[in-house]
Amino acid sequence: MEYFEVVLTAADVREDKPHPEGVLKCLQIMDIEPGAAAYVGDTAPDMGAGQRAGTLAVGLLTGAGDSAQLSVAGAHRLVPDHRRLIDVLLPD
C-alpha cells in the first residue's frame, strides 16, 4: 500500500466487472468525479466498468485483450503499453 492511495479487490465489492461498483467505490473514497478519472485495463469487462462508471476507459494492449476486443468493448483510447499512458492522460 505504500505506492497507492487506495487498493480495492474483488473482496471489497459485491458485483464483478463490468459492473462499475469497484470503480465508483474507489472514486468515492478518493473524492474524484468520474469525468476527471481514467480507468485503465486490459479486458473487455475492464472497459465496460470504466465506461459505465463514467470515466475515460483506456485499453492497455499488453494484457489479455487485443485492440479489436477492447475497441468493441468500449475503450475510449488504446495504448500499446503502460509507458504510453502519459500520452493519453496528459496530452499536449
C-alpha angles and dihedrals in degrees: 000000000000092000100042132058093207132019120187126179135185087271089065097058138051099214126061124224134303081050106091096224095111094046092047092047091052092048090050093051090049093043093234125145113235092237090060094052140075127211113208121199145143103224138067092248089054091055091048093051093048093047094045090049090054097245130126103274109218119190116212111209098204095077141053101315131065127216094267094050094046093045093051089048090058108266110171091200136010125212126192094221142346093271089069095054090095089062090060099035097044107025120182 
